[in-house]
């Protein structure tokens, strides 16, 4: 069941709704860390701009992780296919 969770993101207090409070809090921490990191290097930008940049950074990390996952899945599928072919050949081979 969805529950209300009070958080602060980029200095703005919000009430979010969700089923997994700990996941929401971890996500809020990540966004706030991104905003704080950007604030240190881009002092002249407003909080809304920093929030957008933080969102873009997080989205980029997500896409990188998805790309790595696809590459890994493809590699594993290829290795499993090789193993399957090896086992099929071994099963057909005459016993010594």
N, C-alpha and C positions, 0 to 999 in steps of 0.2 A: 504494500500500500504506500502510495506517495505521501511524503511528509514535507513540511515547510522547514527549510534550513536557512538561518540567517548567516550571511557571509559579507565580507568586505573585499571588493576587487578594485584595485587601483584607487583606493581611498573612498570608494562609493559603496554604501551599505545596500545590500540587496537581499531579497528573500527568494531563494530558489526552491523548487520542488523536485523531489526525486526519491527513489527507493533505497539507494545505497549512499547513506550520509558520508561514510568514510571516503568513498570514491569521489564524491562531490568536493569534499574538503581537500583531497589530494590534488584535484584538478584546479581548485581555487589557488592552492599554494603554488602550483606550477605557473599559472597565469601571473600571479603577483611577483614571482621570481623573475619571470620574463620582463615584466613592466619595470621592476627595479633595476634590472641589468641594463635595459635600454635607457632609463633615466640617467644612469651614470655616464653613458657615452653620448646621449642626445639631449642635453639639458635644455636646449632651446625649444623643444617640442612640447605640445600640450598633452595632457593625460589621454584625451580621446585618440590623438595620433599615436601615442605610445601603445595604447590598447590595441589599435589596429595592427601595428607592427608586431606586437606580441602574438596576436592571433595568426598573423601570416607566418611568423617563425614556428609556431606550434603546428600549423597546418603543413608547413614544409617538412618538419620532423616526422609527422604522421605519414606523409607521402614517401619519404625516404624509408621508413620502417616497412610500409606496404611493399615497396619495390624490393627490399631485402627479403621479405617474406615470400614474394612471388619467385624470386631467384632461388631461394632455398628450396621451396616446394618443387620447382622445376628440376633442380639438381637431384633431390631425393627421388622424384618420379623416375628420372633417368637411371639412377643407380638401382632402383627396384626393378626396372625393366631389364637391366643387365643381369641382375641376380636371377630373375625369372627365367631368362633365356639360358643361363648357365645351368640352373637346376633342371630345366627341361631337357637339355643335352645330356646332362649326367644321368637322368632317369632313363633315357633311351640307350645309353651306352651299354654294351655287353659287360657282364661281370667277368673279372679275370679268372 
